[in-house]
Amino acid sequence: MRSGARQSAATATVHEHITDAVKTPDLIRLDGEVVLARFETMKVYAALGAVRSLLRRGRVVPGQTLVDSSSGIYAVALAMACHRYGLRCHIVASTTVDATMLAQLEILGATVDQMPPSQSLRLDQELRVRHVRQLLAERPDFHWMRQYHDAVHHEGYREFAELLDASLPEGPLTVVGAVGTGASTGGLARALRESGRAVRLVGIQPFGSVTFASEQFSDPEAIIAGIGSSIPFGNVHHELYDTVHWLDFRHAMAGAVGLLRRHAVFAGLSTGAAHLAASWEAARDPGRLHLVLGADTGHRYAERVFTRHAEALDPAGLRPRPIASLDALRPPWSVMEWGRRGAPEAARLPEQGGAPAPVPTVEMQP
């Protein structure tokens, strides 16, 4: 913590709205120079920052309806931001959104169109994007948030960067987090670098994601929300990333169960994957502070991951396979120095010289 920053157990902040409380992470020291930023839902930063910016610039006005497609976490964050600022919210929900999340959205005042069960993630995505386009054709007054393309979703993470600068010691920092939409890791790293801090950015990917060229692989068990994509995302700026780790479901599970077992932190699979990668990174670079982004809690993985804890691999025995080129990429865990290079061809949008692709809608989800 920087000199001058103080914490008192006798005081607490009274927030004006739940979004202010939810967006603030708990900073928890794990092993040595590894610190976890543990969120209830990190996407509140993206939703709040985007809504505030859109209102300030007059792109939306109070009472207008904001619409987007989601598998749930961004949907709740957007509904909360709309609740705060007097906007309406309409969600085109994945078939995977459960009854608990649907109830939250409806009570918050959001209207929800949930897609019927489908045979694959890709089909679920296509159904939703088709429905969004139909809504926009019928209701041109709706504003499409486009969380995977609109750079406005990076803006909220500047506030998070300011919090970290005030809370963490000065000096070099390695940020380790799931890539997903690109907004959290990219927005945070850019803001920290602009403040003058030396930041190494380590991105986490699943096998089967086009974002960093692992689309040729299949991981049948993968249910890691918010970490990869089967289609290009405009908000991912590949030139911001120094290193990329690709992990399969069983390694992410090992990281998540290990985090709970060793540190009593109940967090999602993307956090587990980032924790595992950060532990390996920190062992190779002792003395440098490593920050793990814990995007959400483990509740939605309780049945399919944590009840299977007896099956979890021991993190202490796991190591990645270092590779020098994407041709050598292999499951279950590979790591490569990305070196802030540009996007692989399949991850480029048409205007970047890539092949035409359907409009992005959601993160990878069961």
JOJOBEL-V567952 format. One record per pair of residues at least 12 apart in sequence whose ideal C-beta (glycine too) atoms are under 8 Angstrom apart, sorted by the first residue. I is the first residue (numbers start at 0). GAP is how many residues later the second one is. D is the distance in Angstrom with one decimal. If there is no record, write none. Layout:
BEGIN
I_GAP_D + I_GAP_D
END
This chain:
BEGIN
0_166_5.8 + 0_167_7.0 + 0_168_6.8 + 1_163_7.7 + 1_164_6.3 + 1_165_7.4 + 1_166_7.5 + 1_167_6.7 + 1_168_6.4 + 4_161_5.7 + 4_162_6.4 + 16_67_4.9 + 17_62_6.6 + 18_25_5.6 + 18_29_5.6 + 18_61_5.2 + 18_62_6.4 + 18_65_5.5 + 21_17_7.9 + 21_18_5.1 + 21_19_6.3 + 21_22_5.1 + 21_58_7.3 + 22_16_7.7 + 22_19_7.9 + 22_21_4.2 + 22_22_5.4 + 22_25_6.5 + 22_136_8.0 + 22_137_7.9 + 23_139_7.5 + 24_12_4.2 + 24_13_5.7 + 24_14_4.9 + 24_17_7.4 + 24_135_7.7 + 24_138_7.9 + 24_269_7.4 + 25_12_4.6 + 26_140_6.0 + 26_141_7.7 + 27_235_7.1 + 27_237_6.6 + 29_229_7.8 + 29_233_5.6 + 29_245_7.3 + 29_262_7.2 + 30_248_6.4 + 30_251_7.0 + 31_250_6.5 + 31_254_7.4 + 32_249_5.8 + 32_253_7.2 + 32_254_6.6 + 32_255_6.3 + 32_256_5.0 + 32_257_6.0 + 33_244_5.5 + 33_245_6.6 + 33_248_5.1 + 33_256_4.8 + 33_258_6.4 + 34_133_7.1 + 34_254_6.7 + 34_255_7.2 + 34_256_5.4 + 34_257_7.1 + 35_223_7.9 + 35_227_7.7 + 35_229_6.5 + 35_231_7.9 + 35_235_7.7 + 35_239_7.2 + 35_255_7.8 + 35_256_4.7 + 35_258_5.2 + 36_127_7.6 + 36_254_6.1 + 36_255_6.9 + 36_256_5.7 + 36_257_6.0 + 37_227_6.1 + 37_229_6.4 + 37_233_7.7 + 37_256_4.2 + 38_254_7.9 + 38_255_5.8 + 38_256_5.9 + 38_257_6.3 + 39_256_6.9 + 39_257_6.1 + 40_32_5.6 + 40_35_6.8 + 40_36_5.8 + 40_254_7.3 + 40_255_5.2 + 40_256_8.0 + 41_142_5.8 + 41_251_6.7 + 41_252_7.8 + 41_253_4.4 + 41_254_6.8 + 42_30_5.4 + 42_31_4.8 + 42_34_4.2 + 42_141_7.8 + 42_252_7.4 + 43_33_4.6 + 43_36_6.6 + 43_37_7.4 + 43_112_8.0 + 44_111_3.9 + 44_112_5.5 + 44_114_6.7 + 44_115_5.5 + 44_139_7.3 + 45_28_7.1 + 45_31_6.9 + 45_101_6.7 + 45_107_4.4 + 45_108_7.9 + 45_110_5.3 + 45_111_7.3 + 45_135_7.7 + 45_137_5.1 + 45_138_6.9 + 45_141_7.9 + 46_27_6.7 + 46_30_3.9 + 46_31_4.6 + 46_33_7.1 + 46_34_4.4 + 46_106_7.9 + 46_109_7.4 + 47_29_7.7 + 47_33_5.1 + 47_36_7.7 + 47_108_5.4 + 48_103_7.3 + 48_104_7.0 + 48_105_7.8 + 48_106_4.2 + 48_107_2.1 + 48_108_7.0 + 48_109_7.5 + 48_110_7.1 + 49_31_7.7 + 49_95_6.6 + 49_97_7.6 + 49_100_7.1 + 49_102_4.5 + 49_103_5.0 + 49_105_6.8 + 49_106_6.6 + 50_15_7.3 + 50_27_7.7 + 50_30_4.4 + 50_31_7.1 + 50_33_8.0 + 50_34_5.7 + 50_36_6.9 + 51_33_7.6 + 51_104_7.8 + 52_99_5.1 + 52_102_5.2 + 53_89_7.2 + 53_98_6.5 + 54_30_6.3 + 58_84_7.1 + 59_27_6.8 + 59_83_4.9 + 61_23_6.7 + 61_24_4.3 + 61_25_6.4 + 62_23_6.5 + 62_24_6.9 + 62_25_6.9 + 63_23_5.9 + 63_24_6.8 + 63_77_6.7 + 63_78_7.8 + 63_79_6.0 + 64_22_7.3 + 64_23_4.0 + 64_24_7.0 + 64_25_5.4 + 64_74_7.2 + 64_76_7.0 + 64_77_4.9 + 64_78_7.1 + 65_12_6.4 + 65_16_6.0 + 65_21_5.6 + 65_22_7.1 + 65_23_5.6 + 65_24_7.3 + 65_76_7.5 + 65_77_5.2 + 65_79_5.5 + 66_22_7.8 + 66_23_4.4 + 66_24_7.5 + 66_25_7.2 + 66_65_6.6 + 66_68_6.1 + 66_69_7.5 + 66_75_4.7 + 66_76_7.0 + 66_77_5.6 + 66_78_6.9 + 67_23_6.7 + 67_24_7.3 + 67_64_7.6 + 67_76_6.7 + 67_77_4.1 + 67_78_7.1 + 67_79_5.9 + 68_22_7.5 + 68_23_4.3 + 68_24_7.7 + 68_25_7.6 + 68_56_8.0 + 68_59_4.3 + 68_60_6.7 + 68_62_7.8 + 68_63_5.5 + 68_292_4.0 + 68_293_5.7 + 69_21_5.8 + 69_22_7.6 + 69_23_6.5 + 69_24_7.0 + 69_27_7.7 + 69_77_7.8 + 69_292_6.2 + 70_22_7.7 + 70_23_4.3 + 70_25_5.7 + 70_26_6.4 + 70_154_5.9 + 70_291_5.0 + 70_292_6.1 + 70_294_4.0 + 71_21_7.1 + 71_22_7.1 + 71_24_7.5 + 71_25_4.7 + 71_26_7.6 + 71_29_4.6 + 71_153_7.9 + 71_228_7.6 + 72_152_6.9 + 72_153_6.6 + 72_222_7.9 + 72_223_6.0 + 73_73_5.7 + 74_16_4.5 + 74_18_6.5 + 74_22_7.3 + 74_26_7.3 + 74_30_6.1 + 74_35_7.3 + 75_25_6.5 + 75_28_5.7 + 75_29_6.5 + 75_32_7.6 + 77_13_7.4 + 77_32_8.0 + 77_67_6.6 + 78_12_7.2 + 78_25_7.5 + 78_26_5.4 + 78_29_4.2 + 78_30_7.2 + 78_31_4.3 + 79_28_6.5 + 81_26_7.7 + 81_27_7.4 + 81_28_7.2 + 82_25_5.3 + 82_26_6.3 + 87_21_7.3 + 87_22_7.9 + 87_23_7.7 + 88_16_7.8 + 88_19_7.3 + 88_20_6.8 + 88_21_4.0 + 88_22_7.4 + 89_20_6.7 + 89_21_4.9 + 89_22_7.6 + 89_23_7.5 + 89_45_7.1 + 89_52_6.8 + 90_14_6.0 + 90_19_5.5 + 90_20_7.4 + 90_21_4.9 + 90_22_7.4 + 91_20_8.0 + 91_21_5.2 + 91_23_7.1 + 91_36_4.9 + 91_39_5.1 + 91_40_5.4 + 91_43_7.3 + 91_269_7.8 + 92_12_7.7 + 92_19_5.3 + 92_20_6.8 + 92_21_4.3 + 92_22_6.8 + 92_35_8.0 + 93_20_7.6 + 93_21_6.4 + 93_30_5.7 + 93_34_6.8 + 93_268_6.0 + 93_271_5.9 + 94_19_6.7 + 94_20_5.0 + 94_21_6.4 + 94_22_5.0 + 94_23_6.0 + 94_29_5.6 + 95_28_7.6 + 95_269_5.2 + 95_270_5.5 + 96_15_7.9 + 96_17_6.2 + 97_202_7.4 + 101_12_7.0 + 112_18_6.2 + 112_22_7.9 + 114_12_4.8 + 114_13_5.5 + 114_16_7.0 + 120_109_6.4 + 120_243_6.7 + 120_244_6.6 + 121_108_5.6 + 123_238_7.7 + 124_105_7.1 + 124_106_7.1 + 124_233_7.3 + 124_236_5.1 + 124_237_5.9 + 125_232_6.4 + 127_233_5.1 + 127_234_6.8 + 128_229_5.9 + 128_230_5.2 + 128_232_4.8 + 131_12_6.7 + 131_227_8.0 + 131_229_7.0 + 132_226_7.9 + 146_34_5.9 + 146_36_7.2 + 146_88_7.5 + 147_33_5.2 + 147_81_7.7 + 147_85_4.5 + 147_86_6.5 + 147_87_5.7 + 147_212_3.8 + 147_213_7.1 + 148_84_7.2 + 148_85_3.9 + 148_86_6.2 + 148_210_7.8 + 148_211_6.4 + 149_84_8.0 + 149_85_7.4 + 150_83_7.9 + 150_84_6.4 + 152_28_6.9 + 152_30_4.3 + 152_34_7.4 + 152_82_6.2 + 153_29_5.2 + 153_32_6.3 + 153_33_3.5 + 153_36_7.2 + 153_81_6.9 + 154_32_7.1 + 155_31_7.3 + 156_26_6.8 + 156_27_6.1 + 156_30_3.4 + 156_31_4.6 + 156_34_6.0 + 157_29_7.1 + 157_33_4.5 + 159_28_5.9 + 159_31_7.8 + 160_27_5.6 + 160_30_3.6 + 160_31_4.9 + 160_34_6.5 + 161_29_7.8 + 161_33_7.9 + 163_24_7.8 + 163_28_6.9 + 163_127_7.2 + 164_27_7.1 + 164_30_5.7 + 164_32_6.9 + 167_121_6.5 + 167_123_7.4 + 168_120_6.7 + 169_27_7.7 + 170_26_7.9 + 170_27_7.7 + 170_117_8.0 + 170_118_6.7 + 171_25_7.4 + 171_26_4.2 + 171_27_7.5 + 171_28_7.3 + 171_116_5.6 + 171_117_7.2 + 172_19_6.8 + 172_24_5.9 + 172_25_7.2 + 172_26_5.3 + 172_27_7.4 + 172_115_7.6 + 172_116_5.3 + 172_117_7.7 + 172_118_6.1 + 173_25_7.5 + 173_26_4.3 + 173_27_7.8 + 173_28_6.1 + 173_104_7.6 + 173_107_6.2 + 173_108_7.8 + 173_111_7.1 + 173_114_6.0 + 173_115_7.1 + 173_116_4.6 + 173_117_7.0 + 174_13_6.2 + 174_14_5.7 + 174_17_7.4 + 174_24_6.0 + 174_25_7.2 + 174_26_5.4 + 174_27_6.8 + 174_116_5.1 + 174_118_6.9 + 175_26_4.4 + 175_28_7.0 + 175_98_4.9 + 175_101_5.7 + 175_102_4.2 + 175_105_6.5 + 175_114_6.1 + 175_115_6.8 + 175_116_5.2 + 175_117_6.9 + 176_25_7.6 + 176_26_7.2 + 176_27_6.5 + 176_93_7.8 + 176_97_5.4 + 176_115_7.1 + 176_116_3.3 + 176_118_7.3 + 177_25_7.5 + 177_26_4.6 + 177_27_7.9 + 177_46_7.7 + 177_48_5.8 + 177_49_4.0 + 177_92_3.9 + 177_95_6.8 + 177_96_6.2 + 177_115_7.2 + 177_117_6.5 + 178_24_4.3 + 178_25_6.4 + 178_26_5.8 + 178_32_5.8 + 178_33_7.1 + 178_48_6.7 + 178_49_6.9 + 178_57_6.2 + 178_62_7.6 + 178_65_7.9 + 179_46_4.3 + 179_47_5.5 + 179_48_7.2 + 179_49_7.7 + 179_90_7.4 + 179_115_7.9 + 179_183_5.4 + 180_45_7.6 + 180_52_5.7 + 180_54_5.2 + 180_55_7.2 + 180_182_6.7 + 181_29_7.9 + 181_51_5.7 + 181_53_4.1 + 181_54_3.3 + 181_55_6.3 + 182_52_5.2 + 183_109_6.3 + 183_111_7.0 + 184_16_6.1 + 184_18_6.0 + 184_55_7.5 + 184_56_7.6 + 184_108_6.9 + 185_15_7.9 + 185_49_6.9 + 185_50_6.8 + 185_51_5.0 + 185_54_5.0 + 187_105_7.7 + 188_12_4.3 + 188_51_5.4 + 189_47_7.9 + 189_50_6.4 + 199_42_4.8 + 199_43_7.2 + 200_39_5.6 + 200_40_5.1 + 200_41_5.3 + 200_42_7.6 + 201_39_7.5 + 201_40_6.6 + 201_41_4.5 + 201_42_7.5 + 201_43_6.7 + 201_75_6.4 + 201_76_7.4 + 201_79_6.2 + 202_38_4.7 + 202_40_7.3 + 202_41_4.9 + 202_42_7.3 + 202_135_7.5 + 203_23_6.1 + 203_40_7.8 + 203_41_5.4 + 203_43_6.7 + 203_66_6.7 + 203_69_4.9 + 203_70_5.2 + 203_73_5.9 + 204_22_6.6 + 204_23_5.3 + 204_39_6.0 + 204_40_7.0 + 204_41_4.9 + 204_42_7.7 + 205_13_6.2 + 205_16_5.3 + 205_18_5.1 + 205_21_5.3 + 205_22_4.4 + 205_40_7.1 + 205_41_6.9 + 205_42_7.2 + 205_43_7.6 + 205_46_7.7 + 205_67_8.0 + 205_158_6.3 + 206_12_4.6 + 206_15_7.2 + 206_39_5.8 + 206_40_7.9 + 206_41_5.6 + 206_124_5.2 + 207_14_6.3 + 207_20_6.8 + 207_22_7.2 + 207_156_7.5 + 208_18_7.4 + 208_19_2.8 + 208_20_5.7 + 208_21_7.1 + 208_155_6.6 + 209_18_7.8 + 209_19_6.2 + 209_20_6.0 + 209_21_6.3 + 209_22_6.3 + 209_136_5.1 + 209_137_5.4 + 210_17_5.7 + 210_18_5.4 + 210_21_7.4 + 210_22_6.5 + 210_25_5.6 + 210_136_5.3 + 211_26_7.5 + 211_32_5.1 + 211_34_7.2 + 211_126_7.6 + 211_132_6.8 + 211_135_7.0 + 212_113_5.0 + 212_116_7.2 + 212_131_4.1 + 212_133_6.4 + 212_134_6.9 + 213_14_7.7 + 213_32_5.3 + 213_115_6.1 + 214_15_7.1 + 214_131_6.2 + 216_112_7.7 + 216_114_5.9 + 218_29_5.0 + 218_30_5.5 + 218_112_6.9 + 220_27_7.7 + 220_28_4.0 + 220_29_7.1 + 221_26_7.1 + 221_27_4.7 + 221_142_7.0 + 222_26_7.0 + 222_46_7.1 + 222_78_7.4 + 222_81_6.1 + 222_82_7.8 + 222_142_7.2 + 222_143_3.8 + 223_25_6.8 + 223_28_5.7 + 223_45_4.6 + 223_46_5.8 + 223_49_6.9 + 223_140_6.2 + 224_43_7.3 + 224_44_7.5 + 224_45_7.1 + 224_75_7.5 + 224_138_5.5 + 224_139_6.5 + 224_140_4.7 + 224_141_7.7 + 225_42_7.9 + 225_44_5.5 + 225_69_6.0 + 225_70_7.6 + 225_137_4.5 + 225_138_7.6 + 226_42_7.6 + 226_43_4.7 + 226_46_6.9 + 226_136_7.1 + 226_137_6.2 + 227_135_7.5 + 227_136_4.7 + 228_131_6.7 + 228_134_6.5 + 228_135_6.1 + 229_134_7.0 + 230_126_5.2 + 230_127_5.9 + 230_129_5.2 + 231_111_7.7 + 231_114_7.5 + 231_115_5.0 + 231_116_6.4 + 231_117_5.3 + 231_122_6.3 + 231_125_5.3 + 231_128_6.8 + 232_114_7.9 + 232_127_5.2 + 233_115_5.6 + 233_126_7.3 + 235_107_7.3 + 235_111_7.1 + 237_100_7.3 + 237_102_7.9 + 237_103_6.6 + 237_104_5.5 + 237_105_4.4 + 237_106_7.8 + 237_109_7.2 + 238_101_4.9 + 238_102_6.7 + 238_103_5.8 + 239_100_6.7 + 240_97_4.8 + 240_99_6.6 + 241_95_7.0 + 241_96_6.1 + 241_97_6.9 + 241_98_6.2 + 242_38_7.5 + 242_92_6.6 + 242_93_7.1 + 242_94_5.7 + 242_95_5.9 + 243_91_7.2 + 243_92_5.5 + 243_94_4.9 + 244_28_7.5 + 244_32_4.3 + 244_75_6.3 + 244_88_7.0 + 244_89_7.4 + 244_90_4.9 + 245_83_6.5 + 245_85_7.6 + 245_87_6.9 + 245_88_4.8 + 245_89_7.7 + 246_26_4.8 + 246_29_6.9 + 246_30_7.1 + 246_73_8.0 + 246_85_7.0 + 246_86_5.0 + 247_83_5.0 + 247_84_4.2 + 247_85_6.9 + 248_20_7.6 + 249_63_6.0 + 249_82_6.5 + 250_22_6.8 + 250_25_6.1 + 250_62_7.1 + 250_67_6.2 + 250_81_5.7 + 250_82_5.1 + 251_17_4.5 + 251_18_7.3 + 251_20_5.0 + 251_21_3.9 + 251_24_7.3 + 252_16_6.8 + 252_19_6.6 + 252_52_5.5 + 252_55_7.4 + 252_58_7.8 + 252_59_5.5 + 252_60_7.5 + 253_18_7.2 + 253_22_6.4 + 253_58_5.2 + 253_59_4.1 + 253_60_7.1 + 253_61_5.1 + 253_64_6.2 + 254_16_7.7 + 254_17_3.4 + 254_18_5.4 + 254_19_7.4 + 254_20_4.6 + 254_21_3.4 + 254_22_7.8 + 254_60_6.1 + 255_12_6.9 + 255_13_5.4 + 255_15_6.6 + 255_16_2.7 + 255_17_7.8 + 255_19_7.5 + 255_42_6.4 + 255_45_7.1 + 255_49_6.3 + 255_50_7.5 + 256_15_7.2 + 256_48_7.4 + 256_49_6.8 + 256_52_4.9 + 256_55_3.9 + 257_14_7.3 + 257_17_7.2 + 257_18_7.3 + 257_54_7.2 + 257_56_7.8 + 257_57_4.1 + 258_12_6.8 + 258_13_5.8 + 258_16_5.0 + 259_38_7.2 + 259_46_7.2 + 259_49_7.9 + 260_48_7.7 + 264_29_7.3 + 265_31_5.9 + 265_32_4.4 + 265_33_7.7 + 265_40_7.8 + 266_27_4.7 + 266_29_7.1 + 266_30_6.1 + 266_31_5.3 + 267_26_7.6 + 267_27_6.3 + 267_28_4.6 + 267_29_6.5 + 267_30_5.4 + 267_32_7.1 + 267_33_5.9 + 268_29_8.0 + 268_32_5.7 + 268_36_6.4 + 269_25_5.5 + 269_26_7.7 + 270_21_6.9 + 270_22_7.4 + 270_23_4.0 + 270_24_6.2 + 270_25_7.4 + 273_18_4.9 + 273_19_6.1 + 273_20_7.4 + 274_17_5.4 + 274_19_7.9 + 275_39_5.8 + 275_42_6.7 + 276_43_7.6 + 276_58_7.5 + 277_12_4.9 + 277_14_4.7 + 278_36_6.9 + 279_39_6.9 + 279_40_6.3 + 279_55_7.7 + 303_62_7.4 + 317_15_6.8 + 318_14_7.5 + 319_13_4.4 + 319_14_6.0 + 319_15_4.1 + 320_12_6.5 + 320_13_4.9 + 320_14_7.2 + 321_12_7.7 + 321_13_5.5 + 321_14_7.4 + 322_12_7.1 + 322_13_4.9 + 323_12_7.2 + 325_18_6.9
END
